């Protein structure tokens, strides 16, 4: 980036987070980031407050005061809402000049130069923590979620293959909801024991008990459960009771809801129940308190009545891969001054897959390997992706028919048409791209590796 050009929002956010963390040992809070972004967009405090559903006084005299005070101390000069962009531009120019003027002659000197400006590195494992500077937004997804979660009876559907950042996004949406003093209940359905899925009645009782305990409310299932009227009606009656006990709104996060697809009899009724609860908010006041977030890797491959499915209502979000600018932003966070010359070959190998990009940048920042060597070894067991590729291969070998179909996709010259269930499974693993009813390898890394390692 030219030092004379304006900083992008991603660069601004990362620079401020880096400066504040170096000075205080803590990153900006979510609402401080919201105010910073509003100021970066040239909005008044009144506009920012209206967007965040907060009072102008709170945004101006509380959050804004803290934000500019932190930034002033980090920069060593007084910074205000009007002057912060120029101050950050000067800081960026100083850092850029310092990097370009230094002429290190050894690896240790290069490391020292990078460490001077880079944030402490994080190995990409699991979700990105709330206070991590390595979370890169994919606008307008985050802001759309924050707006939607404030709506009575809202339902948000987040779809994306594994390791694309669904849980990291969920964590931020739930943290935002908690800032609004909403009650939050989290459930990862893949963590439920298999016995929970024995039948619908057992599953719904487990579900209600789990919600009750997270809300610290005494479970009263037997007071509302009646076998004569059925478990779905009983469950709805119990939820009505729970909502009436709450003085604020309730957000229920259902992560990895795909797990229930393996039990079609339970899935059909449970998913229809979620749709019913979403629609109850249009009729009953108490149900307006409920907000649902559903995260999944694939669409439901079971048969669902179009009027009973939760997958055709609410706010649908498909997590995209990182674009070139976002990859460059991540590279900067890792102390790497990258341009198109470096980002293009990496994206050509792994696409914009967040986990695969971060793993490469982590090793490059540690100088374990050069970019040329990383790309050369990427599809081999000697490369940085070895563990990831072996895990994928192990999963496929447990499903020989699916492995054979993937081999067909990876070795074909043209897109391949597969039956729907196979497509769903391969898509959920992030191994293929969908183009209508046809599939292609999701990236060159997978094409090269699985072409030679699947029998």
Sine and cosine of phi, psi and omega as CSV:
sin_phi,cos_phi,sin_psi,cos_psi,sin_omega,cos_omega
0.00,0.00,0.67,-0.74,0.06,-1.00
-0.94,0.35,0.75,-0.67,-0.07,-1.00
-0.90,0.44,-0.35,0.94,-0.03,-1.00
-0.99,0.10,-0.29,0.96,-0.05,-1.00
-0.98,0.21,0.25,-0.97,0.00,-1.00
-0.97,0.26,0.52,-0.85,0.07,-1.00
-0.96,0.28,0.64,-0.77,0.12,-0.99
-0.95,0.30,0.18,-0.98,0.03,-1.00
-0.89,0.46,-0.69,0.72,-0.02,-1.00
-0.87,0.49,-0.67,0.74,0.02,-1.00
-0.92,0.40,-0.63,0.77,0.03,-1.00
-0.89,0.46,-0.76,0.65,-0.01,-1.00
-0.87,0.49,-0.72,0.69,-0.04,-1.00
-0.92,0.39,-0.62,0.79,0.02,-1.00
-0.90,0.43,-0.72,0.69,0.00,-1.00
-0.90,0.44,-0.70,0.72,0.02,-1.00
-0.86,0.50,-0.66,0.75,0.01,-1.00
-0.90,0.44,-0.73,0.69,-0.02,-1.00
-0.89,0.45,-0.73,0.69,-0.04,-1.00
-0.91,0.40,-0.64,0.77,0.00,-1.00
-0.91,0.43,-0.66,0.75,0.01,-1.00
-0.89,0.46,-0.53,0.85,-0.06,-1.00
-1.00,0.06,-0.60,0.80,-0.13,-0.99
-0.91,-0.41,-0.31,0.95,-0.09,-1.00
0.99,0.15,0.10,0.99,0.01,-1.00
-0.72,-0.69,0.49,-0.87,0.05,-1.00
-1.00,-0.02,0.18,-0.98,0.05,-1.00
-0.89,0.45,0.53,-0.85,0.12,-0.99
-0.97,0.23,0.24,-0.97,-0.02,-1.00
-0.86,0.51,-0.67,0.75,-0.06,-1.00
-0.96,0.29,-0.50,0.87,0.10,-1.00
-0.91,0.42,-0.61,0.79,0.06,-1.00
-0.91,0.41,-0.64,0.77,0.03,-1.00
-0.88,0.48,-0.69,0.73,-0.01,-1.00
-0.93,0.36,-0.65,0.76,0.04,-1.00
-0.86,0.50,-0.68,0.73,-0.01,-1.00
-0.92,0.40,-0.67,0.74,0.03,-1.00
-0.86,0.51,-0.68,0.74,0.03,-1.00
-0.91,0.41,-0.64,0.76,0.03,-1.00
-0.88,0.48,-0.56,0.83,0.01,-1.00
-0.99,0.13,0.01,1.00,0.04,-1.00
0.99,0.16,0.32,0.95,-0.02,-1.00
-0.99,0.13,0.49,-0.87,0.08,-1.00
-0.98,0.20,0.27,-0.96,0.06,-1.00
-0.86,0.51,-0.58,0.81,0.01,-1.00
-0.89,0.46,-0.68,0.73,0.00,-1.00
-0.93,0.38,-0.65,0.76,0.01,-1.00
-0.90,0.43,-0.71,0.71,-0.01,-1.00
-0.88,0.48,-0.66,0.75,0.01,-1.00
-0.90,0.43,-0.66,0.75,0.01,-1.00
-0.91,0.42,-0.59,0.81,-0.05,-1.00
-1.00,-0.07,0.02,1.00,-0.01,-1.00
0.84,0.54,0.66,0.75,0.05,-1.00
-0.83,-0.55,0.23,-0.97,0.03,-1.00
-0.97,0.25,0.50,-0.87,0.01,-1.00
-0.89,0.46,-0.63,0.78,-0.01,-1.00
-0.88,0.48,-0.68,0.73,-0.02,-1.00
-0.91,0.42,-0.71,0.71,-0.02,-1.00
-0.91,0.42,-0.66,0.75,-0.08,-1.00
-0.98,0.18,-0.86,0.52,-0.17,-0.99
-0.99,0.10,-0.33,0.95,0.00,-1.00
-0.97,-0.24,-0.94,0.33,-0.08,-1.00
-0.91,0.41,-0.75,0.66,-0.02,-1.00
-0.88,0.48,-0.68,0.74,0.01,-1.00
-0.87,0.50,-0.73,0.69,0.00,-1.00
-0.89,0.45,-0.68,0.73,-0.06,-1.00
-0.88,0.48,-0.78,0.63,-0.05,-1.00
-0.94,0.34,-0.48,0.88,0.06,-1.00
-0.92,0.39,-0.71,0.70,0.02,-1.00
-0.88,0.48,-0.71,0.70,-0.06,-1.00
-0.93,0.36,-0.60,0.80,0.04,-1.00
-0.88,0.48,-0.72,0.70,-0.01,-1.00
-0.91,0.41,-0.60,0.80,-0.01,-1.00
-0.94,0.35,-0.57,0.82,-0.03,-1.00
-1.00,0.01,-0.30,0.95,-0.03,-1.00
0.97,0.24,0.39,0.92,0.08,-1.00
-0.48,-0.88,0.41,-0.91,-0.03,-1.00
-0.94,0.34,0.77,-0.64,-0.03,-1.00
-0.82,-0.57,0.70,-0.72,0.06,-1.00
-0.81,-0.59,0.05,-1.00,0.03,-1.00
-0.86,0.51,-0.55,0.83,-0.03,-1.00
-0.99,0.16,-0.47,0.88,-0.15,-0.99
-0.96,-0.28,-0.10,0.99,-0.19,-0.98
-0.91,0.41,-0.53,0.84,-0.05,-1.00
-0.91,0.41,-0.67,0.75,0.02,-1.00
-0.93,0.38,-0.61,0.79,0.02,-1.00
-0.90,0.44,-0.67,0.75,0.02,-1.00
-0.93,0.36,-0.59,0.81,0.03,-1.00
-0.89,0.46,-0.67,0.75,0.04,-1.00
-0.89,0.45,-0.68,0.74,0.01,-1.00
-0.89,0.46,-0.67,0.74,0.02,-1.00
-0.89,0.46,-0.69,0.73,0.01,-1.00
-0.89,0.45,-0.63,0.77,0.02,-1.00
-0.89,0.45,-0.69,0.73,0.01,-1.00
-0.91,0.41,-0.68,0.74,0.00,-1.00
-0.89,0.45,-0.69,0.72,0.00,-1.00
-0.89,0.45,-0.66,0.75,0.00,-1.00
-0.89,0.45,-0.61,0.79,-0.01,-1.00
-0.94,0.35,-0.70,0.72,-0.07,-1.00
-0.96,0.27,-0.46,0.89,-0.03,-1.00
-0.99,0.16,-0.38,0.92,0.00,-1.00
-0.97,0.23,0.62,-0.78,0.00,-1.00
-0.79,-0.61,0.95,0.32,-0.03,-1.00
-0.91,0.42,0.57,-0.82,-0.06,-1.00
-0.93,-0.38,0.05,1.00,0.01,-1.00
-0.61,-0.80,0.28,-0.96,0.03,-1.00
-0.87,0.50,-0.61,0.79,-0.02,-1.00
-0.91,0.41,-0.60,0.80,0.04,-1.00
-0.92,0.39,-0.65,0.76,0.04,-1.00
-0.88,0.47,-0.70,0.71,0.02,-1.00
-0.85,0.52,-0.71,0.70,-0.03,-1.00
-0.88,0.48,-0.64,0.77,0.01,-1.00
-0.90,0.44,-0.69,0.72,-0.01,-1.00
-0.92,0.40,-0.69,0.73,-0.05,-1.00
-0.91,0.42,-0.42,0.91,0.00,-1.00
-0.89,0.46,-0.55,0.83,-0.10,-1.00
-0.92,-0.38,-0.27,0.96,-0.07,-1.00
-1.00,0.06,0.51,-0.86,0.11,-0.99
-0.96,0.27,0.42,-0.91,0.06,-1.00
-0.83,0.56,0.79,-0.62,-0.10,-0.99
-0.94,0.35,0.51,-0.86,0.06,-1.00
-0.82,-0.57,0.77,-0.64,0.10,-1.00
-0.95,0.32,0.76,-0.65,-0.07,-1.00
-0.96,0.28,0.99,-0.10,-0.05,-1.00
-0.63,-0.78,0.84,-0.54,-0.03,-1.00
0.95,0.32,-0.31,-0.95,-0.03,-1.00
-0.96,0.27,0.39,-0.92,0.01,-1.00
-0.99,0.11,0.85,-0.53,-0.09,-1.00
-0.89,0.46,0.38,-0.93,-0.08,-1.00
-0.88,0.48,-0.54,0.84,-0.05,-1.00
-1.00,-0.09,0.20,0.98,-0.02,-1.00
-0.99,0.11,0.69,-0.72,0.09,-1.00
-0.98,0.21,-0.10,0.99,-0.07,-1.00
-1.00,0.04,0.08,1.00,0.12,-0.99
-0.99,0.13,0.84,-0.54,0.00,-1.00
-0.94,-0.34,0.84,-0.54,-0.01,-1.00
-0.94,0.35,0.48,-0.88,0.10,-1.00
-0.85,-0.52,0.98,0.22,-0.07,-1.00
-0.83,0.56,0.59,-0.81,0.09,1.00
-0.98,-0.17,0.41,0.91,-0.14,-0.99
-0.84,0.54,-0.77,0.63,-0.06,-1.00
-0.88,0.48,-0.77,0.64,-0.05,-1.00
-0.90,0.43,-0.57,0.82,0.05,-1.00
-0.89,0.45,-0.66,0.75,0.02,-1.00
-0.90,0.43,-0.69,0.72,-0.03,-1.00
-0.88,0.47,-0.63,0.78,0.02,-1.00
-0.94,0.35,-0.66,0.75,-0.09,-1.00
-0.93,0.36,-0.60,0.80,-0.08,-1.00
-0.92,0.39,-0.30,0.96,0.02,-1.00
-0.99,0.14,-0.21,0.98,-0.07,-1.00
-0.99,0.11,0.71,-0.71,0.02,-1.00
-0.84,0.54,0.74,-0.68,0.07,-1.00
0.93,0.38,0.30,0.95,-0.10,-0.99
-0.93,0.36,0.40,-0.92,0.06,-1.00
-0.69,-0.73,0.83,-0.56,0.01,-1.00
-0.91,-0.41,0.76,-0.64,0.03,-1.00
-0.91,-0.42,0.90,-0.44,-0.02,-1.00
-0.94,-0.34,0.88,-0.47,-0.04,-1.00
-0.88,-0.48,0.65,-0.76,0.06,-1.00
0.01,-1.00,0.52,-0.86,0.05,-1.00
-0.87,0.49,0.17,-0.99,0.01,-1.00
-0.86,0.50,0.58,-0.81,0.06,-1.00
0.90,0.43,0.43,0.91,0.06,-1.00
-0.99,-0.11,-0.08,1.00,0.08,-1.00
0.96,-0.28,0.30,0.95,-0.01,-1.00
-0.88,0.48,-0.75,0.66,-0.05,-1.00
-0.93,0.38,-0.59,0.81,0.04,-1.00
-0.89,0.46,-0.66,0.75,0.07,-1.00
-0.91,0.41,-0.70,0.71,0.03,-1.00
-0.83,0.56,-0.70,0.71,-0.02,-1.00
-0.85,0.53,-0.62,0.79,-0.02,-1.00
-0.96,0.27,-0.59,0.80,0.05,-1.00
-0.92,0.39,-0.66,0.75,0.00,-1.00
-0.93,0.36,-0.59,0.80,0.06,-1.00
-0.90,0.43,-0.62,0.78,0.05,-1.00
-0.90,0.43,-0.67,0.74,0.04,-1.00
-0.89,0.47,-0.65,0.76,0.02,-1.00
-0.90,0.44,-0.55,0.83,0.06,-1.00
-0.90,0.44,-0.43,0.90,0.04,-1.00
-1.00,0.07,0.13,0.99,-0.04,-1.00
0.92,0.38,0.44,0.90,0.11,-0.99
-0.98,0.19,0.49,-0.87,0.18,-0.98
-0.98,0.18,0.64,-0.77,-0.06,-1.00
-0.81,-0.58,0.76,-0.65,0.08,-1.00
-0.85,-0.53,0.78,-0.63,-0.04,-1.00
-0.91,-0.43,0.71,-0.70,0.08,-1.00
-0.64,-0.77,0.80,-0.59,0.16,-0.99
-0.96,-0.28,0.95,-0.31,-0.14,-0.99
-0.93,0.38,-0.31,0.95,0.05,-1.00
-0.96,0.27,-0.25,0.97,0.01,-1.00
-1.00,0.04,-0.12,0.99,0.02,-1.00
-0.96,0.29,0.61,-0.79,0.04,-1.00
-0.92,0.39,0.47,-0.88,-0.04,-1.00
-0.87,0.50,-0.51,0.86,-0.03,-1.00
-0.91,0.41,-0.36,0.93,0.03,-1.00
-0.89,0.46,-0.48,0.88,-0.07,-1.00
-1.00,-0.07,0.36,0.93,-0.02,-1.00
-0.88,0.48,-0.70,0.72,0.05,-1.00
-0.38,-0.92,0.18,-0.98,-0.08,-1.00
-0.88,0.47,-0.67,0.74,-0.05,-1.00
-0.87,0.49,-0.72,0.70,-0.01,-1.00
-0.91,0.42,-0.67,0.74,-0.01,-1.00
-0.89,0.46,-0.71,0.70,-0.04,-1.00
-0.93,0.37,-0.58,0.82,0.07,-1.00
-0.92,0.39,-0.66,0.75,0.07,-1.00
-0.87,0.50,-0.68,0.73,-0.02,-1.00
-0.88,0.48,-0.75,0.66,-0.02,-1.00
-0.91,0.41,-0.64,0.77,0.01,-1.00
-0.91,0.42,-0.66,0.76,0.02,-1.00
-0.89,0.47,-0.71,0.71,0.02,-1.00
-0.89,0.46,-0.71,0.71,-0.02,-1.00
-0.85,0.53,-0.71,0.71,-0.04,-1.00
-0.92,0.39,-0.63,0.78,0.02,-1.00
-0.93,0.36,-0.43,0.90,0.05,-1.00
-1.00,0.03,-0.04,1.00,-0.01,-1.00
0.86,0.51,0.62,0.78,0.07,-1.00
-0.94,-0.34,0.60,-0.80,0.00,-1.00
-0.90,0.43,0.84,-0.55,0.02,-1.00
-0.90,0.43,0.76,-0.65,0.02,-1.00
-0.75,-0.66,0.70,0.72,-0.07,-1.00
-0.86,0.51,-0.68,0.73,-0.07,-1.00
-0.91,0.42,-0.39,0.92,0.03,-1.00
-0.96,0.29,-0.34,0.94,-0.08,-1.00
-0.88,-0.48,-0.17,0.99,-0.06,-1.00
-1.00,-0.01,0.77,-0.64,-0.03,-1.00
-0.64,-0.77,0.93,-0.37,-0.03,-1.00
-0.89,0.46,-0.43,0.90,-0.02,-1.00
-0.91,0.40,-0.60,0.80,-0.04,-1.00
-0.99,-0.11,-0.14,0.99,0.10,-1.00
0.99,-0.13,0.35,-0.94,-0.10,-1.00
-0.95,0.30,-0.54,0.84,0.00,-1.00
-0.91,0.41,-0.73,0.69,0.01,-1.00
-0.92,0.40,-0.63,0.77,0.03,-1.00
-0.89,0.46,-0.69,0.72,0.00,-1.00
-0.89,0.46,-0.68,0.73,0.02,-1.00
-0.90,0.44,-0.67,0.74,0.04,-1.00
-0.88,0.47,-0.62,0.78,0.00,-1.00
-0.93,0.37,-0.64,0.77,0.03,-1.00
-0.91,0.41,-0.57,0.82,0.07,-1.00
-0.87,0.50,-0.67,0.74,0.04,-1.00
-0.89,0.46,-0.70,0.71,-0.01,-1.00
-0.87,0.48,-0.72,0.69,-0.03,-1.00
-0.90,0.44,-0.57,0.82,0.01,-1.00
-0.94,0.33,-0.37,0.93,0.03,-1.00
-0.98,0.18,-0.32,0.95,-0.11,-0.99
-1.00,-0.01,0.62,-0.78,0.05,-1.00
-1.00,-0.09,-0.09,1.00,-0.01,-1.00
-0.73,-0.69,-0.07,-1.00,-0.03,-1.00
-0.99,0.17,0.37,-0.93,-0.05,-1.00
-0.83,-0.55,0.80,-0.60,0.08,-1.00
-0.94,-0.34,0.83,-0.56,0.07,-1.00
-0.93,-0.37,0.86,-0.51,0.00,-1.00
-0.98,-0.18,0.88,-0.48,0.04,-1.00
-0.94,-0.35,1.00,-0.02,-0.02,-1.00
-1.00,0.07,0.52,-0.86,0.02,-1.00
0.81,0.59,0.73,0.69,-0.02,-1.00
-0.92,0.39,-0.22,0.98,0.06,-1.00
-0.83,0.56,-0.45,0.89,-0.06,-1.00
-0.84,0.55,-0.52,0.85,-0.05,-1.00
-0.98,0.21,-0.28,0.96,0.01,-1.00
-0.89,0.46,-0.43,0.90,-0.02,-1.00
-0.95,0.31,-0.13,0.99,-0.01,-1.00
-0.81,-0.58,0.98,0.21,-0.16,-0.99
-0.81,0.59,-0.62,0.79,-0.03,-1.00
-0.91,0.42,-0.64,0.77,0.03,-1.00
-0.96,0.27,-0.70,0.72,-0.08,-1.00
-0.86,0.51,-0.69,0.72,-0.05,-1.00
-0.85,0.53,-0.72,0.69,-0.04,-1.00
-0.97,0.24,-0.64,0.77,-0.04,-1.00
-0.92,0.38,-0.70,0.71,0.00,-1.00
-0.91,0.41,-0.60,0.80,0.07,-1.00
-0.90,0.43,-0.56,0.83,0.02,-1.00
-0.91,0.41,-0.67,0.75,0.03,-1.00
-0.88,0.48,-0.66,0.75,0.04,-1.00
-0.89,0.46,-0.66,0.75,0.01,-1.00
-0.89,0.46,-0.67,0.74,-0.01,-1.00
-0.91,0.41,-0.63,0.78,0.05,-1.00
-0.87,0.49,-0.65,0.76,-0.03,-1.00
-0.97,0.22,-0.42,0.91,0.03,-1.00
-0.88,0.48,-0.46,0.89,-0.02,-1.00
-0.90,0.44,-0.37,0.93,0.02,-1.00
-0.98,0.18,-0.22,0.98,-0.13,-0.99
-0.90,-0.44,-0.73,0.68,-0.13,-0.99
-0.93,-0.36,0.69,-0.73,-0.06,-1.00
-0.88,0.47,-0.68,0.73,-0.07,-1.00
-0.90,0.43,-0.51,0.86,-0.02,-1.00
-0.97,0.24,-0.22,0.97,0.06,-1.00
-0.92,0.40,-0.29,0.96,0.03,-1.00
-0.95,0.31,-0.38,0.93,-0.15,-0.99
-1.00,0.09,0.74,-0.68,0.16,-0.99
-0.82,-0.57,0.70,-0.72,-0.02,-1.00
-0.89,-0.46,0.68,-0.74,0.13,-0.99
-0.83,-0.56,0.83,-0.56,0.00,-1.00
-0.90,-0.43,0.84,-0.55,0.04,-1.00
-0.91,-0.42,0.75,-0.66,-0.06,-1.00
-0.48,-0.88,0.39,-0.92,-0.02,-1.00
-1.00,0.00,-0.50,0.87,-0.03,-1.00
-0.73,-0.68,0.21,-0.98,0.21,-0.98
-0.96,0.27,0.37,-0.93,0.04,-1.00
-0.91,0.42,0.81,-0.59,0.02,-1.00
-0.99,-0.12,0.19,0.98,0.12,-0.99
-1.00,-0.08,0.34,-0.94,-0.03,-1.00
-0.98,0.22,0.85,-0.53,0.02,-1.00
-0.79,-0.62,0.71,-0.71,0.11,-0.99
-0.86,0.50,0.75,-0.66,-0.06,-1.00
-0.84,0.54,-0.45,0.89,-0.02,-1.00
-1.00,0.00,-0.01,1.00,-0.01,-1.00
-0.86,-0.51,0.00,1.00,-0.05,-1.00
-1.00,0.01,0.69,-0.73,0.11,-0.99
-0.99,0.15,-0.02,1.00,-0.08,-1.00
-1.00,-0.04,0.13,0.99,0.09,-1.00
-0.77,-0.64,0.36,0.93,0.10,-1.00
-0.73,-0.68,0.16,-0.99,0.04,-1.00
0.98,0.22,-0.25,-0.97,-0.02,-1.00
-1.00,-0.08,0.93,-0.37,0.02,-1.00
-1.00,0.00,0.72,-0.69,0.02,-1.00
-0.73,-0.68,0.79,-0.61,0.10,-1.00
-0.93,-0.36,0.88,-0.48,-0.05,-1.00
-0.93,0.36,0.86,-0.51,0.02,-1.00
-1.00,0.09,0.24,-0.97,0.13,-0.99
-0.96,0.26,0.29,-0.96,0.06,-1.00
-0.92,0.40,0.62,-0.78,0.12,-0.99
-1.00,-0.01,0.01,-1.00,-0.09,-1.00
-0.88,0.47,-0.65,0.76,-0.01,-1.00
-0.90,0.43,-0.62,0.78,0.01,-1.00
-0.93,0.37,-0.57,0.82,0.07,-1.00
-0.92,0.39,-0.66,0.75,0.05,-1.00
-0.89,0.45,-0.63,0.78,0.05,-1.00
-0.88,0.48,-0.71,0.71,0.04,-1.00
-0.89,0.45,-0.64,0.77,0.03,-1.00
-0.87,0.49,-0.68,0.73,0.03,-1.00
-0.87,0.49,-0.64,0.77,0.03,-1.00
-0.90,0.44,-0.44,0.90,0.03,-1.00
-1.00,-0.02,0.18,0.98,0.04,-1.00
0.98,0.19,0.31,0.95,-0.03,-1.00
-0.94,-0.33,0.81,-0.58,0.03,-1.00
-1.00,-0.02,1.00,0.00,-0.10,-0.99
-0.97,-0.24,0.47,-0.88,0.13,-0.99
-0.78,-0.62,-0.18,-0.98,0.01,-1.00
-0.83,0.56,-0.55,0.83,-0.04,-1.00
-0.83,0.55,-0.61,0.79,-0.02,-1.00
-1.00,-0.01,-0.62,0.78,-0.09,-1.00
-0.95,0.32,-0.60,0.80,-0.09,-1.00
-0.87,0.50,-0.74,0.67,-0.01,-1.00
-0.92,0.40,-0.54,0.84,0.04,-1.00
-0.93,0.36,-0.71,0.71,0.03,-1.00
-0.90,0.44,-0.59,0.81,0.04,-1.00
-0.88,0.47,-0.52,0.85,-0.01,-1.00
-0.99,0.13,-0.73,0.68,-0.14,-0.99
-0.89,-0.46,0.16,0.99,-0.08,-1.00
0.92,0.38,-0.49,-0.87,0.07,-1.00
-0.95,-0.31,0.50,0.86,-0.04,-1.00
-0.88,0.48,0.89,-0.45,-0.11,-0.99
-0.81,0.59,-0.73,0.69,-0.05,-1.00
-0.92,0.40,-0.70,0.71,-0.04,-1.00
-0.92,0.39,-0.59,0.81,0.06,-1.00
-0.91,0.42,-0.75,0.66,-0.04,-1.00
-0.89,0.45,-0.62,0.78,0.00,-1.00
-0.89,0.46,-0.66,0.75,0.04,-1.00
-0.90,0.44,-0.73,0.68,-0.04,-1.00
-0.90,0.44,-0.59,0.80,0.02,-1.00
-0.86,0.50,-0.74,0.67,-0.03,-1.00
-0.95,0.32,-0.57,0.82,0.04,-1.00
-0.93,0.37,-0.64,0.77,0.02,-1.00
-0.92,0.39,-0.54,0.84,0.06,-1.00
-0.98,0.21,-0.14,0.99,-0.04,-1.00
0.86,0.51,0.57,0.82,0.11,-0.99
-0.95,0.30,-0.41,0.91,-0.13,-0.99
-0.36,-0.93,0.44,-0.90,0.11,-0.99
-1.00,0.07,0.30,-0.95,0.02,-1.00
-0.88,0.48,-0.67,0.74,0.00,-1.00
-0.87,0.49,-0.70,0.71,-0.01,-1.00
-0.94,0.35,-0.62,0.78,0.02,-1.00
-0.86,0.51,-0.71,0.70,-0.02,-1.00
-0.93,0.37,-0.59,0.80,0.00,-1.00
-0.92,0.40,-0.66,0.75,-0.06,-1.00
-1.00,-0.01,-0.13,0.99,-0.15,-0.99
-0.76,0.66,-0.76,0.65,-0.07,-1.00
-1.00,0.04,0.31,0.95,-0.02,-1.00
-0.89,-0.45,0.20,-0.98,0.02,-1.00
-0.97,0.24,-0.04,1.00,0.07,-1.00
-1.00,-0.09,-0.10,0.99,-0.10,-1.00
-1.00,0.01,0.09,-1.00,-0.05,-1.00
-0.94,0.34,-0.29,0.96,-0.01,-1.00
-1.00,-0.10,0.16,0.99,-0.10,-0.99
-0.81,0.58,-0.78,0.62,-0.05,-1.00
-0.89,0.46,-0.68,0.73,-0.01,-1.00
-0.88,0.47,-0.72,0.70,-0.03,-1.00
-0.92,0.39,-0.61,0.79,0.02,-1.00
-0.90,0.43,-0.63,0.78,0.03,-1.00
-0.89,0.46,-0.70,0.71,0.02,-1.00
-0.88,0.47,-0.68,0.73,-0.01,-1.00
-0.90,0.43,-0.65,0.76,0.03,-1.00
-0.88,0.48,-0.67,0.74,0.03,-1.00
-0.90,0.44,-0.64,0.77,-0.02,-1.00
-0.93,0.36,-0.59,0.81,-0.02,-1.00
-0.93,0.37,-0.33,0.94,0.10,-1.00
-0.98,0.18,-0.17,0.99,0.01,-1.00
-0.75,-0.66,0.97,0.25,-0.13,-0.99
-0.81,0.58,-0.63,0.78,-0.02,-1.00
-0.91,0.41,-0.65,0.76,0.02,-1.00
-0.92,0.39,-0.64,0.77,0.02,-1.00
-0.88,0.47,-0.65,0.76,0.00,-1.00
-0.91,0.42,-0.63,0.78,0.02,-1.00
-0.92,0.38,-0.63,0.78,0.02,-1.00
-0.91,0.42,-0.65,0.76,0.06,-1.00
-0.83,0.56,-0.66,0.76,0.01,-1.00
-0.88,0.47,-0.67,0.75,0.00,-1.00
-0.92,0.40,-0.69,0.73,-0.10,-0.99
-0.95,0.32,-0.41,0.91,-0.05,-1.00
-0.98,-0.22,-0.11,0.99,-0.04,-1.00
-0.98,0.21,0.53,-0.85,0.05,-1.00
-0.98,0.17,-0.46,0.89,-0.05,-1.00
-0.86,-0.51,0.27,-0.96,0.07,-1.00
-0.82,0.57,0.55,-0.83,-0.06,-1.00
-0.91,-0.41,0.64,-0.77,0.07,-1.00
-0.99,-0.15,0.81,-0.59,-0.01,-1.00
-0.85,-0.53,0.29,-0.96,0.06,-1.00
-0.95,0.33,0.44,-0.90,-0.26,-0.97
-0.86,0.51,-0.67,0.74,-0.07,-1.00
-0.89,0.45,-0.65,0.76,0.03,-1.00
-0.90,0.44,-0.67,0.74,0.03,-1.00
-0.87,0.50,-0.70,0.72,-0.01,-1.00
-0.86,0.52,-0.71,0.71,-0.04,-1.00
-0.92,0.40,-0.71,0.71,-0.02,-1.00
-0.93,0.37,-0.59,0.81,0.04,-1.00
-0.92,0.40,-0.65,0.76,-0.01,-1.00
-0.90,0.44,-0.46,0.89,0.05,-1.00
-0.99,0.11,-0.13,0.99,0.02,-1.00
0.97,0.24,0.31,0.95,-0.11,-0.99
-1.00,0.00,-0.29,0.96,-0.06,-1.00
-0.72,-0.70,0.36,-0.93,0.16,-0.99
-0.96,-0.27,0.64,-0.77,0.03,-1.00
-1.00,-0.10,0.72,-0.69,0.12,-0.99
-0.75,-0.66,1.00,-0.02,-0.12,-0.99
0.92,0.40,-0.84,-0.54,0.04,-1.00
-0.99,-0.10,0.15,0.99,-0.05,-1.00
-0.90,-0.44,0.39,-0.92,-0.05,-1.00
-0.78,-0.62,0.47,-0.88,0.08,-1.00
-0.70,-0.71,0.29,-0.96,0.07,-1.00
-0.85,0.53,0.64,-0.77,-0.04,-1.00
-0.96,0.27,-0.36,0.93,0.07,-1.00
-0.31,-0.95,0.25,-0.97,-0.03,-1.00
-0.91,0.42,-0.56,0.83,0.02,-1.00
-0.82,0.57,-0.76,0.65,-0.02,-1.00
-0.93,0.36,-0.61,0.79,0.00,-1.00
-0.87,0.50,-0.72,0.69,-0.04,-1.00
-0.94,0.35,-0.69,0.72,-0.09,-1.00
-0.93,0.37,-0.76,0.65,-0.10,-0.99
-0.98,0.21,-0.34,0.94,0.09,-1.00
-0.89,0.45,-0.56,0.83,-0.09,-1.00
-0.97,-0.24,-0.28,0.96,-0.11,-0.99
-0.95,-0.33,-0.05,1.00,0.09,-1.00
-0.98,-0.20,0.78,-0.63,-0.03,-1.00
-0.99,0.13,0.00,0.00,0.00,0.00
